[in-house]
Amino acid sequence: MVKLCGLHLLYLLVFHLAACHGMNGLGVSGPLQDMTFSVSEGTTGVHVIYQFTIEPPAVSLRLSGEKDDVIEIASTDGYLYLNGSLDRENKAIHRLQVEALNVMGEKVKGPYSITINVQDINDNPPKFEKSKYYGAVWQNSHPGKPFLRVHATDRDDPTTPNAKLSYNILHHFPNPFKSMLFQIDNVTGAISTSELGSRLLNPQKQATFILVVTVKDLAGMSENALTSNIDVEITVKENIWKAPPKVSIKENSTEPHPISITQVQWNEPDAKYDLLQREWLPRFPFTIDQNGTIYVTEPLDREEKELYSFFATAKDNEGEELGRPLLILVQVEDINDNPPVCQNALTIFEVQENEGLGSNIGTLHATDMDKKNTLNSRLQFRIVDQNPKIPLDSLFIIQQEAGTFQLSSSSLNKQVASTYSVTVEVTDKVFTTLCDVKINVIDINDQIPIFEKSDYGNCTILEDTPEGEVILEIQATDADEPFTGSSQIIYQIEEGDQNKNFIIETDPQTNRGFVKISKALDFEMSSTYNLTVKAINPEPLVKGVQYNSSSTAYFRVVVVDANEGPVFSKNTYIADIFEDVPVGTLVMTVTANDPEGDQIRYTLKNNKRNWLEIDTVSGKIYTAAPLDREVEHDYRVQVTATEENKKSQSSTAIFMIHIKDVNDNPPRLAKGNHLFFCHPLHGGVKAEIQATDDDEQLYPPEFTFSLGGSENIKSDWEISRTDGTHAYLSPKHTNLEEKQYSIPLIINDNGKPPLEGALNLQVNVCRCSDEGRCFIEVENHSGMPSTGMAVGLLLGVLLFIGR
């Protein structure tokens, strides 16, 4: 701190006063009175604050109070000045008193109160409360949930940006990824894991990180902000919030419920646990207590549901999730609690009387609802009764595991017994079920089917014959016992139907075969089918008997061409085109083919605006007139393809063009075509206008407004833009005459290329009613009484007055 005195000080004060007066253009002197001053801290050298004028009988001034050896007064000249710098952080307000003294040193005026408020400057960097911070975070902790806070203070004025702090992480060591694993709230200094850190932090790979945290004042928004850095050491702890192994529970438990089955635990105490269903169940048989222990509340049935999956959650006192929900899996283990069930109330087998020893007759099917491929659902079969018991009691045996019946003797004789009733015991070692089986002894299959004729000739059909229609009936007979597998006939197409266009269905009562269309025919693909049909039995023939030519028949299917309409390559054609393309532009080519190869002629229908035309031979579609997206932006027509023959069959397709916009419409007024101002004019009046554009607006429009015409118009009126679509028109002065003005207005859009709209605003400066509406005088017409007064017409256009 430097102190000056004597004449040298006076010269400096006078110089400084003159300089301040010249720079500020303000008075810095005045009579002695109570005053308050604001002075920035940190000023250097001599700084004049004010000059008090000394009025007789006073000849000098005296300053007392909180001067702190910095605040002085030139006693005979009245200059209040700083002889050094103030520090707001040491003292923000200095309170002093000034008195006027006479030549005797006696007080003649005062004391007056002088208050000096020290204004803050950004001269203090922020400081962290600690020299280093330490924190711990759990692996897989919830991203964005703070686990540590750093805090810094700034001695500057807290009501100014000088003390507004912003935190940031400069980097962390190590940094194995391109993105940060941690994040910080720039206002509160709260540190948490990022999304990436929540997933990737692993104490087995890296248990410790050093974060370099910086804090800046001026809210971190200025290059001149003062900065401090601090190291934050973070330890990653292994997460104990993990999903437990899959739980297994035996079904239909008889123990008292609820039963503890597993437990989850959050990394820290006081967590609130809950269960969240993964799939909705009408009855949810699980619960969790506040120790994280999960219970099953009732016996479970595996046959009702074998696997339960749900989530366990941990939340804090505010209900915010502490970590990701854990998937809990509960497997219900099977017990043998279901008896075997016969698949049919009565199972029927057929066996030929000449079947040999060990021949398979059929398989008895039974089921068990217990878990498949376990001992609980393992079924074993045993014959417990046979009726009649002739010629032997044990004519049949059953495979214990498979349930397959076999002959134990070759003693079957239809004349002795044509039917046997057999009772089979089916057991799963806990439960037993009896199944009934009926075995019919049938005649041996020693006769082959014989067709009534071997050649059914030609069968002529149209190619558009519908699927499922019967085109031919065939008949074969079999001399074996009726209504048995030995006499039942199955017709098979052996040759001539590679594409499976035909099927043959058999009437079980008559063995008559019905040839039907199974797939649509196509004359152009095949016009003739030479079919070979074989008749067989479902039962195998006895040894020594074979099918021969008597069981085979032939017929030919002749397909007659049907005139089909043309077929377009697409049902709908779509094209994009700009609205400014010249007439005659090729838009697209449509194609259709006639199955019979006839020539095709193309026409357009529903071409209501006649914007398109089509080449009747090639199918090329051209523009026939200028397009206008503002009239119709999706133009749809119908294309017809017609055969050029006597029948002239036709088909149609849709053709649509999406007309793309070009900037071909100049801006126009949407509001403000008729404006008025009340005469006499007042300062600040203005009227709003609004512009629009008929072109497609992919982005918000940005119009610019300007006045045209002569300099006289521009000297009387001005236009001011308020946003992209609105502007205000206002008079530049209040001397405008009462009359109608035509004001050229130019509006430009932001299209490519930009377009300009030029129009004339009709503006009335008129006398107004008390309600602020404009009256326009109307001339008196011949024959009408004159009132000698102006008859007003209300225009109804509101005036926007900004005073």
Secondary structure, 3 states (H helix, E strand, C coil): CCCCCHHHHHHHHHHHHHHHHHHHCCCCEECCCCEEEEEECCCCCCEEEEEECCCCCCCEEEEEECCCCCEEECCCCCEEEECCCCCCCCCCEEEEEEEEECCCCCEEEEEEEEEEEEECCCCCCCEECCCCEEEEEECCECCCCCCEECCEECCCCCCCHHHCCEEEEEEEECCCCCCCCEEECCCCCEEEECHHHHHHCCCCCCCEEEEEEEEECHHHCCCCCCEEEEEEEEEEECCCCCCCCCEEEECCCCCCCCEEEEECCCCCCCCEEEEEECCCCCCCCEEECCCCEEEECCCCCCCCCCEEEEEEEEECCCCCECECCEEEEEEEECCCCCCCEECCCEEEEEEECCCCCCCEEEECCEECCCCCCCHHHCCEEEEEEEECCCCCCCCEEECCCCCEEEECCCCCCCCCCCEEEEEEEEECCCCEEEEEEEEEEECCCCCCCEECCCEEEEEEEECCCCCCCEEEEEEEECCCCCCCCCCCCEEEEEECCCCCCEEEEECCCCCEEEEEECCCCCCCCCCEEEEEEEEECCCCCCCCCCCCHHHEEEEEEEEECCCCCCEECCCEEEEEEECCCCCCCEEEECCEECCCCCCEEEEEECCCCCCEEECCCCCEEEECCCCCCCCCCEEEEEEEEEECCCCCCEEEEEEEEEEECCCCCCCEEEECCEEEEECCCCCCEEEEEEEECCCCCCCCCCCEEEECCCHHHHHHEEEEECCCCEEEEEECCCCCCCCEEEEEEEEECCCCCCCEEEEEEEEEEECECCCCCECCCCCCCCCCCCCCCCCCCCCCCCCEECC
